Every structure is written in C-alpha cells, then in structure tokens.
C-alpha cells in the first residue's frame, strides 16, 4: 500500500513538474511542500534498501550510518536539482522519527515495553512538532535559508561541495550521534527493566523540551506577525530570559533521550557524546552565528546580549 501511494503521489508530482516547470513549483508553497515530502519518502526508501543490502557482518550501527549517509546524499541530490539547500532542512526533525520507528521494528512491537513506547512516542512528538513548524513558515522552494546564501557568497566556486559537507553531512552526523541512546534502549539493553525514577526524569526533560521549543516558536511567530514589530527585538516572555529558548529546548531533547537510556544501566554512559556534541554545536556555532547576524541588522541588539543569556534563563549580573 505505501508503495502504491508513493507511486500515485510521486507520479503526479513528476508530471506536474514536467508540465508546469520548475519555477512554478518553486513559487507555489503547496507544490514545494509536496515535492519536499515526496523527496523524503524516497529518501527513506533509499535508506531502507541501502540498509538491507549491506552484509550482515557489518555492525548494526555501521549499517545504520551508511544508510543514513545514503539518504543524506539523495536529499543532497534534490538540493542540487532544485538549486536550494533548504531541501535538507526537515532532515533534522524527520530522521529521529524514522530512527525510532526502525528501532521499534527491530525490537518487535510484541516485545516493546514502557520505555520503548515512551521513547517512540516522545520522538514522534518531537519530530512532528519541529517538521510542521518548518513547513508552516517555509515560503517554498523559492526561499533558501540565509545561512546557505552566505555560503554561496563566501564559496561561489565550491558551493556544492561546501553544501554537502557543511549543510548536509555535518548535521546528519550530529543527529546520528544524538540518536545513539536508541541503540541502548532498543537493542543492547532491550530486556532490562528501567529504573522508573531515572526514566521519569528523562521523559520529563524530553517532554518539557518539546513544550519549551513549541512555546518559544509560537511566541516568536506571533511577534513577527505584528507589522509594528518589524526590525524590533523580541525580548518578551521566554525571550526575555533567554536569547535562544527554542534552541535550549532542542538541546534538552537530546539530554532527555540520553537520561532515558541511563535508566536501563550506566554501562553505555559514553552514548551521551551525541547530546554533548549537539550542545556544543549550538553554544559555539549556531547561537553566535545568529547573534552576529542580529547585531548587523539591529543596532540595539548588543544591549539585549548584555542583559540576557544565550540559553539558560538566569539573570546576568
């Protein structure tokens, strides 16, 4: 059935692409979203078939990584075709949902316990929330993230190699590392009873992270809708206490998943490398990059920096 649906929907999009032309699709948000969804469905199939054709002698995590990179390469190809690296943007949020589903299938639904269903549901909530948030604000394929446009200006002759390594592959590796606790939860320690107290802490942190990011994004969306706020700084509500509360939520997601994995045992404590990597990426790359751009666009943004912390909602001196 999924293959039939994919064929009918995909065939329709391809025909539409040929009849209406690339530019019309780029300028139409609904068509752009449809194309994006079709590409991601195809990317999932690419990952699946890559995984199953790899030798069983390969470690599970190696096979998963190769399949992940194969899907990333496919999405990169669509970025080149549409000349828009924002084709990759939903990958960050779609991938954890796919990974959680794949791990659940490996374990077997009949073998799933509380910790498995809880982890699965929370990651689906996380992925759906973030993916829908992207599509709500995305104007379509006519728009490319400002960071990618900066790369085009900075590396005009080698933009696509830079795009593949920096925009596509690097985030793929980050999320792959962040999802490593799933291996402990669904494979290595699948038959171990979780310590309810630690499991509860992890689940609360993960759920709170989803709610925090949702509320922060909705507050920013409402702020931007007001014409009178154009060019102004959002320094109210959550944004009064943190310059990047949505990113704080993102970071908390992966620490929450890691804590959930620790509820089984502490022997695989090193799987926290993923949450740490994501944490460091936001602290030293993403947040400073956004702050730099805001400083260039808003003259009084330095005052906001002086009185508000980047992530943690603690008052400055």
C-alpha atoms as one frame of an Amber mdcrd trajectory, in Angstrom:
protein
   0.000   0.000   0.000   2.719   2.608   0.849   4.440   1.813  -2.449   1.166
   2.295  -4.360   0.505   5.597  -2.609   4.081   6.703  -3.238   3.776   5.750
  -6.928   0.486   7.594  -7.442   1.555  10.680  -5.484   5.087  10.678  -6.857
   3.916  10.167 -10.447   1.523  13.090 -10.050   4.304  15.353  -8.792   6.692
  14.343 -11.572   4.052  15.009 -14.230   3.259  18.329 -12.582   6.954  19.154
 -12.592   7.209  18.480 -16.324   4.001  20.359 -17.210   4.257  23.423 -15.047
   8.004  23.858 -14.919  10.479  24.254 -12.101   9.819  27.938 -11.453   6.093
  27.492 -10.944   6.729  24.807  -8.348   9.299  26.972  -6.590   6.821  29.838
  -6.364   3.981  27.676  -5.095   4.185  26.768  -1.404   1.809  23.795  -1.627
   3.687  22.281  -4.562   7.022  22.924  -2.852   5.865  21.105   0.276   4.504
  18.235  -1.833   7.828  17.919  -3.643   9.687  18.005  -0.330   7.504  15.257
   1.158   7.918  13.067  -1.932  11.683  13.504  -1.772  11.762  12.495   1.878
   9.609   9.429   1.273  12.035   8.474  -1.494  14.954   9.191   0.841  13.513
   6.806   3.435  13.297   4.087   0.781  16.901   4.791  -0.205  17.982   4.371
   3.421  15.916   1.196   3.840  17.210  -0.555   0.738  20.769   0.537   1.498
  20.474  -0.965   4.972  19.071  -4.328   3.841  21.605  -4.878   1.031  24.594
  -4.326   3.315  26.226  -7.521   4.619  25.038  -8.818   7.992  28.693  -8.955
   9.009  28.602  -5.165   9.333  27.796  -3.875  12.803  24.222  -2.615  13.125
  25.344   0.946  13.832  27.683   0.910  10.814  24.865  -0.231   8.541  22.611
   2.434  10.019  25.217   5.137   9.443  25.825   4.111   5.826  22.066   4.060
   5.171  21.794   7.472   6.822  24.531   8.904   4.611  22.893   7.345   1.538
  19.625   9.126   2.368  21.528  12.351   3.022  23.231  12.024  -0.374  19.854
  11.538  -2.042  18.436  14.666  -0.385  21.602  16.500  -1.393  20.906  15.482
  -4.994  17.448  17.047  -4.727  19.061  20.202  -3.309  21.243  20.386  -6.412
  18.298  19.713  -8.744  16.225  22.490  -7.202  19.295  24.661  -6.545  18.182
  25.052  -2.939  19.967  23.574   0.074  16.900  24.181   2.237  15.628  20.879
   0.834  17.714  19.394   3.631  16.184  21.442   6.462  13.456  18.949   7.515
  16.030  16.128   7.701  16.988  17.091  11.262  13.446  16.506  12.532  12.308
  13.716  10.195  15.278  11.460  10.909  14.643  10.851  14.654  11.071   9.776
  13.844  12.339   7.322  11.227  15.085   6.042  13.513  12.636   5.487  16.377
  10.290   3.585  14.063  13.150   1.495  12.655  14.405   0.591  16.135  10.882
  -0.360  17.193  10.625  -2.677  14.184  13.990  -4.241  15.027  12.843  -4.881
  18.586   9.403  -6.076  17.509   6.167  -4.435  18.581   5.258  -7.514  20.606
   8.464  -7.100  22.649   8.106  -3.376  23.317   7.723  -2.262  26.910   7.005
   1.020  28.664  10.409   2.568  27.980  10.258   1.667  24.292   6.780   3.060
  23.681   7.529   6.148  25.757  10.712   6.845  23.783   8.986   6.172  20.472
   6.017   8.449  21.198   8.152  11.303  22.533  10.431  11.254  19.480   7.411
  11.218  17.169   6.041  14.257  19.017   9.414  15.976  18.771   9.777  15.270
  15.057   6.215  16.143  14.085   6.311  19.392  16.038   9.572  20.560  14.503
   8.749  19.391  10.978   5.346  21.106  10.976   6.965  24.227  12.398   9.337
  24.280   9.430   6.626  23.801   6.809   4.375  26.435   8.407   6.987  29.151
   7.940   8.632  27.891   4.754   7.595  30.049   1.753   8.568  27.217  -0.580
  11.480  26.350  -2.828  11.853  29.983  -3.843  13.334  30.590  -0.389  16.714
  29.403   0.840  17.973  29.801   4.399  20.061  32.947   4.864  22.994  30.896
   6.165  23.157  28.942   2.942  23.029  32.156   0.929  26.019  33.357   2.915
  27.866  30.177   1.933  27.050  30.867  -1.725  28.629  34.317  -1.466  31.626
  33.119   0.504  32.346  29.990  -1.570  30.909  30.709  -5.044  33.107  28.226
  -6.916  32.896  25.347  -4.443  29.442  25.960  -3.013  28.047  22.478  -3.619
  30.963  20.608  -2.006  30.633  23.005   0.934  26.877  22.460   0.961  27.259
  18.689   1.048  29.861  18.665   3.812  28.632  21.562   5.955  24.887  21.839
   5.343  24.005  18.193   4.705  26.576  15.753   6.081  27.603  17.578   9.262
  24.057  17.840  10.701  23.429  14.241   9.670  26.379  13.132  11.773  25.234
  15.308  14.681  21.750  13.801  14.780  23.149  10.294  14.241  25.302  10.733
  17.349  22.402  12.254  19.285  20.254   9.197  18.454  22.846   6.677  19.699
  21.000   6.149  23.031  18.275   4.442  20.964  20.734   1.595  20.368  20.993
   1.039  24.106  17.229   1.341  24.638  16.022  -0.870  21.787  18.907  -3.277
  21.164  21.605  -3.773  23.799  19.521  -3.302  26.945  16.096  -4.010  25.468
  15.287  -6.718  28.013  16.412  -4.815  31.101  13.799  -3.228  33.359  14.162
   0.528  33.545  14.616   2.374  36.816  11.359   4.304  36.964  12.809   7.331
  38.751  15.544   7.949  36.148  13.161   7.087  33.307  10.680   9.641  34.637
  13.342  12.344  34.799  14.420  11.651  31.230  10.847  11.600  29.945  10.003
  14.834  31.761  13.094  16.570  30.339  12.280  15.369  26.804   8.609  16.341
  27.032   9.488  19.701  28.593  11.955  20.321  25.759   9.228  19.815  23.162
   6.870  22.152  25.013   9.582  24.769  25.539  10.557  24.829  21.863   6.895
  24.930  20.801   6.005  27.829  23.097   9.153  29.764  22.124   8.490  29.328
  18.408   4.835  30.322  18.776   5.776  33.430  20.745   8.272  34.442  18.073
   5.755  33.726  15.301   3.125  35.933  16.977   5.686  38.684  17.474   6.711
  38.663  13.813   3.110  38.785  12.623   2.681  42.253  14.102   3.704  44.846
  11.456   4.802  47.261  14.153   7.441  44.813  15.385   9.427  44.801  12.154
  13.077  45.477  12.935  12.467  45.218  16.680  13.951  42.721  19.129  11.774
  40.014  20.631  12.656  40.376  24.307   9.386  39.436  25.937   8.033  36.275
  27.594  10.503  33.387  27.218  12.727  35.541  25.044  13.161  37.994  27.898
  15.090  35.357  29.837  16.925  33.581  27.016  18.057  34.775  23.577  17.505
  31.294  22.134  14.853  29.455  24.204  13.895  27.328  21.187  17.481  26.097
  20.911  17.523  25.415  24.635  14.556  23.146  24.016  16.426  21.420  21.190
  19.435  20.764  23.400  17.237  19.449  26.214  15.645  16.944  23.811  18.855
  15.012  23.369  19.854  15.142  27.022  16.393  13.829  27.860  16.826  10.907
  25.470  20.235  10.179  26.965  18.831  10.182  30.522  16.126   7.750  29.413
  18.840   5.377  28.192  20.629   5.656  31.553  17.507   4.341  33.280  18.468
   0.891  31.935  22.074   0.970  33.163  25.116   3.215  33.188  27.411   0.877
  31.259  26.829   2.773  27.997  27.275   6.204  29.561  29.504   7.226  26.649
  26.480   7.433  24.336  25.981  10.899  25.787  28.614  12.046  23.275  25.756
  12.858  20.887  23.878  15.135  23.280  27.175  16.800  24.179  28.060  17.325
  20.506  24.689  18.958  19.786  25.036  21.067  22.927  28.479  22.336  21.862
  27.308  22.960  18.301  24.595  25.330  19.476  26.772  27.034  22.086  29.785
  27.650  19.838  28.350  27.714  16.302  24.601  28.215  15.882  23.922  30.744
  18.641  26.944  33.001  17.939  26.107  32.915  14.219  22.555  34.108  14.858
  23.726  36.726  17.340  26.227  38.074  14.830  23.532  38.463  12.195  21.193
  40.183  14.662  23.954  42.596  15.633  24.359  43.518  11.970  20.615  44.039
  11.457  19.633  45.619  14.785  21.801  48.306  16.319  20.466  47.827  19.855
  20.933  44.056  19.894  24.140  44.412  21.920  22.065  45.736  24.804  19.911
  42.602  24.586  23.069  40.470  24.712  24.354  42.403  27.723  21.234  41.700
  29.786  20.120  38.273  28.520  21.957  34.959  28.498  22.233  32.957  25.297
  20.493  29.829  26.600  19.983  29.392  30.326  17.257  31.684  31.709  19.336
  33.008  34.581  19.707  36.766  35.129  23.036  38.369  34.312  24.889  40.445
  36.878
